[in-house]
């Protein structure tokens, strides 16, 4: 995990100093006071509390309101939390335990039982089609849609809704009478079955020999010697499209988008000749073994393009992965190494290519 920023430490010191005054407040007012503290130190995050006024210990939830780019910050804040006598600190708004509920907005009320959902595949994610099981007045169409999004966040949980759900479309009466629709109040178990049984994301780390599939692709934008795509102005219109060969570990689909494998680590090396290619393949395969045996990460694809071979791994912790791979990266063939890390909990780098296999 990345070293916490000074702002995180400053927030937790301020929160700890305010414990006595916070405990003297009713829970609703306590939430407001706690958010005034986090607003002073950490932009884009908020605090929620789950419990009752009389509870000696309540859940203190750090949320980014579904903003994926702030999810690493949420994790850092929770990891840096000190021992707090009245709070259990948790990351992300979890699924409600009572998914059958109504909400109101400006005089209009809608319940989760009145929101109907159908599931489809959107790359590796689940797409949602939504329609309403009751007449919605024309003046409240936008309200109803906004309320449906709020409900989804509570019913599926902040992380799953932000990461596992792709396109969300509101539709009228369905064209296909065979499409299964489920009330939002009953969606969680249906969603989980779709995730594991239809999309194949069981969450279980693959064992045994991995299954690979490959294809040749054409790229409109060539890359330079460092592996970066050239801007359009630098591309000669007479040049033939650049080709590349990608090999995809289809076994990795089982752990795709697992919350503890959210960092995309790319090991990119030059391969000017056949001997170097063999050495680079060996290095990247050994890296896969080093990461996969302790389940720190998994090799999901390789891409051969413009004299370079990229290997993409999804790892649980950027620093731990780099430490584990450090001895390998000192080898002679790693002299041209480009090491890149990106937070990618939806595995977009994987499904960018895996999607071609099922197209």
PLY file of the C-alpha trace (Angstrom):
ply
format ascii 1.0
element vertex 359
property float x
property float y
property float z
element edge 358
property int vertex1
property int vertex2
end_header
0.00 0.00 0.00
1.26 3.48 -0.82
2.58 5.45 2.17
-0.28 7.54 3.61
-0.17 11.23 2.78
0.32 13.85 5.54
-3.30 14.89 4.97
-4.51 11.44 6.05
-2.49 11.59 9.25
-3.72 15.12 9.94
-7.34 14.02 9.50
-7.05 11.09 11.89
-5.31 13.26 14.50
-8.13 15.79 14.25
-10.74 13.04 14.48
-9.05 11.49 17.52
-8.81 14.88 19.24
-12.55 15.39 18.66
-13.67 11.98 19.98
-15.07 13.26 23.27
-17.06 16.07 21.68
-18.34 13.75 18.93
-19.60 11.20 21.44
-21.68 13.87 23.16
-23.73 14.41 19.98
-26.71 12.46 18.62
-25.63 10.20 15.75
-27.08 12.42 13.00
-25.26 15.50 14.32
-22.12 13.43 14.89
-22.05 12.52 11.19
-22.23 16.19 10.24
-19.43 17.13 12.63
-17.24 14.27 11.41
-17.72 15.32 7.79
-16.75 18.88 8.67
-13.44 17.41 9.87
-12.75 15.27 6.80
-13.66 18.16 4.49
-10.78 20.14 5.98
-8.22 17.51 5.01
-9.38 15.10 2.28
-11.21 16.33 -0.79
-13.87 14.11 -2.32
-14.33 11.77 0.64
-17.14 11.61 3.16
-18.03 9.76 6.34
-21.16 7.82 7.21
-22.08 6.12 10.47
-24.18 2.99 10.82
-25.78 2.37 14.19
-27.98 3.97 16.82
-27.45 6.79 19.30
-27.20 4.33 22.18
-24.64 2.02 20.53
-21.26 1.96 22.27
-19.59 1.14 18.94
-20.83 2.15 15.47
-19.51 1.54 11.97
-17.58 4.51 10.58
-17.75 4.22 6.79
-15.34 6.09 4.53
-16.96 6.66 1.14
-16.02 8.30 -2.15
-19.65 8.28 -3.33
-18.75 5.88 -6.13
-15.86 7.96 -7.54
-13.44 5.21 -8.65
-10.45 7.55 -8.99
-10.69 8.18 -5.23
-11.01 4.53 -4.22
-7.25 4.16 -3.54
-7.49 7.15 -1.20
-10.40 5.50 0.63
-8.30 2.36 1.14
-5.35 4.41 2.40
-7.52 6.32 4.87
-8.99 3.10 6.28
-5.60 1.38 6.48
-4.17 4.35 8.40
-7.03 4.54 10.90
-5.91 4.45 14.54
-7.66 2.37 17.18
-10.86 4.24 17.98
-12.83 3.13 21.06
-16.27 3.89 19.65
-15.86 3.07 15.96
-15.23 0.24 13.51
-13.68 1.89 10.45
-14.75 0.40 7.11
-14.17 1.21 3.45
-17.09 1.95 1.11
-20.81 1.98 1.63
-21.85 -1.65 1.93
-24.99 -3.30 0.65
-28.04 -2.61 2.73
-29.35 -5.61 4.64
-32.92 -4.48 3.86
-33.08 -3.91 0.08
-36.85 -3.43 0.05
-37.23 0.25 0.89
-38.75 3.50 -0.47
-37.14 6.91 -0.88
-38.70 10.29 -1.52
-37.56 13.33 -3.47
-39.44 16.62 -3.73
-42.82 15.11 -2.99
-42.31 11.99 -5.13
-41.82 8.53 -3.58
-40.47 5.40 -5.25
-39.71 1.99 -3.76
-37.09 -0.54 -4.82
-39.91 -3.01 -5.52
-41.14 -0.63 -8.26
-37.78 -0.53 -10.08
-37.29 -3.50 -12.44
-33.84 -4.61 -13.62
-32.59 -6.89 -16.42
-28.97 -8.03 -16.65
-26.82 -8.21 -19.78
-23.10 -8.55 -20.48
-21.02 -5.43 -21.06
-17.49 -6.66 -21.72
-16.50 -8.18 -18.39
-19.04 -6.13 -16.48
-22.78 -6.47 -16.00
-24.97 -3.99 -17.88
-28.29 -3.03 -16.34
-31.50 -2.23 -18.16
-33.99 -0.46 -15.93
-37.69 0.20 -16.28
-40.32 1.19 -13.78
-43.09 -1.12 -12.68
-45.55 1.73 -12.26
-46.59 4.86 -14.12
-44.13 7.73 -13.59
-45.59 11.23 -14.11
-43.76 13.12 -16.84
-42.67 15.81 -14.35
-40.91 13.17 -12.24
-39.06 11.16 -14.91
-35.68 12.67 -14.04
-36.39 12.34 -10.32
-37.22 8.66 -10.75
-34.01 7.97 -12.64
-31.89 9.79 -10.06
-33.62 7.88 -7.30
-32.96 4.59 -9.10
-29.22 5.36 -9.14
-29.26 6.15 -5.42
-31.12 2.91 -4.75
-28.65 0.87 -6.83
-25.75 2.25 -4.82
-27.40 1.10 -1.59
-28.71 -2.24 -2.88
-25.49 -3.40 -4.60
-23.01 -1.50 -2.44
-20.72 1.33 -3.47
-17.80 -0.78 -4.71
-19.82 -3.32 -6.70
-21.99 -0.68 -8.33
-18.99 1.44 -9.35
-16.72 -1.41 -10.51
-18.85 -4.37 -11.56
-21.65 -2.50 -13.34
-21.07 -1.17 -16.85
-23.76 0.55 -18.89
-27.03 1.51 -17.18
-29.91 2.21 -19.58
-33.48 3.19 -18.83
-35.99 1.58 -21.18
-39.72 1.46 -21.74
-41.74 -1.69 -22.23
-39.41 -4.57 -23.17
-39.32 -5.82 -26.76
-38.34 -9.34 -25.70
-41.01 -11.04 -23.62
-38.46 -13.66 -22.53
-36.10 -11.17 -20.85
-36.06 -11.92 -17.09
-36.83 -8.81 -15.03
-36.30 -8.68 -11.29
-37.38 -6.01 -8.79
-34.43 -4.04 -7.46
-35.45 -5.17 -3.97
-34.54 -8.75 -5.01
-31.52 -7.96 -7.19
-28.48 -8.82 -4.99
-28.64 -12.65 -5.14
-29.63 -12.54 -8.84
-26.73 -10.18 -9.59
-24.27 -12.39 -7.70
-25.39 -15.51 -9.59
-25.07 -13.67 -12.90
-21.59 -12.49 -11.91
-20.32 -15.99 -11.12
-22.37 -18.30 -13.36
-22.90 -16.22 -16.51
-19.84 -13.96 -16.50
-17.61 -16.61 -14.91
-16.11 -14.36 -12.22
-16.08 -16.98 -9.47
-13.40 -15.18 -7.46
-11.40 -18.40 -7.15
-7.73 -18.19 -8.08
-7.10 -20.51 -11.05
-5.05 -23.61 -10.39
-3.23 -25.93 -12.75
-2.26 -25.06 -16.30
-3.64 -21.73 -17.47
-5.75 -21.53 -20.63
-4.58 -19.02 -23.22
-6.07 -17.71 -26.45
-4.47 -15.40 -28.97
-5.13 -13.19 -31.96
-3.45 -10.74 -34.27
-4.58 -7.12 -34.15
-4.03 -3.99 -36.21
-3.31 -0.68 -34.47
-4.08 2.71 -36.01
-1.54 4.49 -33.80
2.07 3.20 -33.96
4.21 3.35 -30.81
7.64 4.86 -30.27
10.71 3.05 -28.94
9.51 3.60 -25.35
6.16 1.92 -25.97
4.09 5.13 -26.09
1.51 5.69 -28.84
2.49 8.43 -31.28
0.20 11.46 -31.56
-1.82 11.63 -34.81
0.29 14.51 -36.18
3.40 12.31 -36.10
1.83 9.46 -38.10
2.54 9.19 -41.82
-0.74 8.56 -43.66
1.09 6.31 -46.13
2.26 3.94 -43.42
0.64 0.52 -43.28
-1.33 -0.27 -40.10
0.85 -1.64 -37.35
0.16 -5.23 -36.27
0.57 -6.93 -32.94
-0.04 -10.32 -31.37
-1.87 -10.57 -28.06
-2.15 -13.68 -25.91
-4.92 -13.61 -23.31
-5.05 -15.74 -20.18
-8.73 -16.71 -20.28
-8.35 -18.51 -16.93
-7.80 -15.11 -15.31
-11.45 -14.24 -15.96
-12.29 -16.12 -12.77
-10.66 -13.45 -10.59
-11.41 -10.46 -12.81
-12.34 -7.35 -10.82
-11.66 -9.01 -7.49
-11.30 -6.13 -5.02
-7.84 -7.27 -3.90
-6.47 -7.39 -7.48
-7.13 -3.82 -8.51
-3.72 -2.61 -9.71
-2.61 -3.15 -13.32
1.15 -3.71 -13.47
2.74 -3.69 -16.94
6.24 -5.06 -17.47
7.30 -3.77 -20.90
10.62 -4.85 -22.46
12.38 -4.41 -25.80
12.86 -7.56 -27.90
15.23 -6.67 -30.76
16.04 -10.29 -31.65
14.93 -13.89 -31.14
17.35 -14.62 -28.31
16.19 -11.58 -26.38
12.56 -12.54 -26.98
13.18 -15.94 -25.40
14.88 -14.34 -22.39
12.09 -11.76 -21.98
9.41 -14.45 -22.17
11.22 -16.40 -19.48
11.55 -13.32 -17.26
7.87 -12.42 -17.59
6.79 -16.03 -16.97
8.95 -16.20 -13.85
7.40 -12.94 -12.70
3.97 -14.56 -13.10
5.05 -17.46 -10.90
6.55 -15.17 -8.24
3.26 -13.26 -8.03
0.78 -16.09 -8.43
2.13 -18.63 -5.94
1.44 -16.34 -2.93
-1.59 -14.94 -4.82
-0.10 -11.44 -4.93
-1.13 -11.17 -8.57
-1.81 -12.90 -11.86
-0.49 -12.59 -15.43
-3.50 -11.83 -17.63
-2.07 -11.13 -21.08
1.01 -10.48 -23.19
1.24 -8.18 -26.17
3.99 -8.30 -28.80
4.09 -5.03 -30.73
6.68 -2.86 -32.47
9.68 -4.77 -31.11
8.47 -4.76 -27.51
6.75 -7.37 -25.38
4.33 -6.22 -22.70
3.12 -8.46 -19.90
0.09 -7.26 -17.92
-0.46 -8.47 -14.37
-3.17 -7.55 -11.89
-1.76 -7.29 -8.38
-3.05 -6.70 -4.88
-0.43 -4.20 -3.78
1.84 -2.10 -5.96
4.77 -1.93 -3.54
4.66 -5.61 -2.55
4.57 -6.63 -6.21
7.59 -4.48 -7.04
9.49 -5.88 -4.07
8.69 -9.46 -5.11
9.84 -8.82 -8.67
12.95 -6.78 -7.80
15.48 -9.65 -8.21
14.09 -10.52 -11.66
14.18 -6.93 -12.83
17.93 -6.77 -12.22
18.59 -9.28 -15.01
20.42 -8.13 -18.17
17.35 -8.35 -20.42
15.55 -5.90 -18.09
17.84 -3.05 -19.16
15.09 -1.71 -21.45
12.42 -2.11 -18.78
9.33 0.09 -18.69
7.34 -0.56 -15.51
3.88 1.00 -15.31
1.23 0.78 -12.59
-2.36 2.00 -12.81
-5.37 1.61 -10.55
-7.80 -0.38 -12.69
-10.34 -2.25 -10.52
-12.63 -2.89 -13.54
-9.76 -4.63 -15.39
-10.23 -2.46 -18.47
-6.70 -3.29 -19.62
-7.63 -6.98 -19.70
-11.07 -6.72 -21.27
-9.79 -4.32 -23.94
-8.31 -7.46 -25.53
-10.33 -10.29 -23.99
-13.42 -8.77 -25.55
-12.06 -9.48 -29.04
-12.05 -13.20 -28.29
-15.82 -13.30 -27.84
-16.65 -10.73 -30.54
0 1
1 2
2 3
3 4
4 5
5 6
6 7
7 8
8 9
9 10
10 11
11 12
12 13
13 14
14 15
15 16
16 17
17 18
18 19
19 20
20 21
21 22
22 23
23 24
24 25
25 26
26 27
27 28
28 29
29 30
30 31
31 32
32 33
33 34
34 35
35 36
36 37
37 38
38 39
39 40
40 41
41 42
42 43
43 44
44 45
45 46
46 47
47 48
48 49
49 50
50 51
51 52
52 53
53 54
54 55
55 56
56 57
57 58
58 59
59 60
60 61
61 62
62 63
63 64
64 65
65 66
66 67
67 68
68 69
69 70
70 71
71 72
72 73
73 74
74 75
75 76
76 77
77 78
78 79
79 80
80 81
81 82
82 83
83 84
84 85
85 86
86 87
87 88
88 89
89 90
90 91
91 92
92 93
93 94
94 95
95 96
96 97
97 98
98 99
99 100
100 101
101 102
102 103
103 104
104 105
105 106
106 107
107 108
108 109
109 110
110 111
111 112
112 113
113 114
114 115
115 116
116 117
117 118
118 119
119 120
120 121
121 122
122 123
123 124
124 125
125 126
126 127
127 128
128 129
129 130
130 131
131 132
132 133
133 134
134 135
135 136
136 137
137 138
138 139
139 140
140 141
141 142
142 143
143 144
144 145
145 146
146 147
147 148
148 149
149 150
150 151
151 152
152 153
153 154
154 155
155 156
156 157
157 158
158 159
159 160
160 161
161 162
162 163
163 164
164 165
165 166
166 167
167 168
168 169
169 170
170 171
171 172
172 173
173 174
174 175
175 176
176 177
177 178
178 179
179 180
180 181
181 182
182 183
183 184
184 185
185 186
186 187
187 188
188 189
189 190
190 191
191 192
192 193
193 194
194 195
195 196
196 197
197 198
198 199
199 200
200 201
201 202
202 203
203 204
204 205
205 206
206 207
207 208
208 209
209 210
210 211
211 212
212 213
213 214
214 215
215 216
216 217
217 218
218 219
219 220
220 221
221 222
222 223
223 224
224 225
225 226
226 227
227 228
228 229
229 230
230 231
231 232
232 233
233 234
234 235
235 236
236 237
237 238
238 239
239 240
240 241
241 242
242 243
243 244
244 245
245 246
246 247
247 248
248 249
249 250
250 251
251 252
252 253
253 254
254 255
255 256
256 257
257 258
258 259
259 260
260 261
261 262
262 263
263 264
264 265
265 266
266 267
267 268
268 269
269 270
270 271
271 272
272 273
273 274
274 275
275 276
276 277
277 278
278 279
279 280
280 281
281 282
282 283
283 284
284 285
285 286
286 287
287 288
288 289
289 290
290 291
291 292
292 293
293 294
294 295
295 296
296 297
297 298
298 299
299 300
300 301
301 302
302 303
303 304
304 305
305 306
306 307
307 308
308 309
309 310
310 311
311 312
312 313
313 314
314 315
315 316
316 317
317 318
318 319
319 320
320 321
321 322
322 323
323 324
324 325
325 326
326 327
327 328
328 329
329 330
330 331
331 332
332 333
333 334
334 335
335 336
336 337
337 338
338 339
339 340
340 341
341 342
342 343
343 344
344 345
345 346
346 347
347 348
348 349
349 350
350 351
351 352
352 353
353 354
354 355
355 356
356 357
357 358
